[in-house]
Amino acid sequence: MKKLYGKEYLGVERSTFVFDKEGNLIKEFRNVKAKGHAKEVLDFVSSLN
């Protein structure tokens, strides 16, 4: 739930999940902002190798 001007409404939570080849969750990014997030995820994935 989010609040704006005293009114509550159902909001959207942007999240990104990274899984390994076996399907195991290895990282989750919660409540992210779009600006710069793709680079953050790419840097994380690149650091795994």
Protein Blocks (a to p, Z undefined) as FASTA:
>chain_A
ZZeehiacdddddddddddfkopafbdcehiafehplmmmmmmmmmmZZ
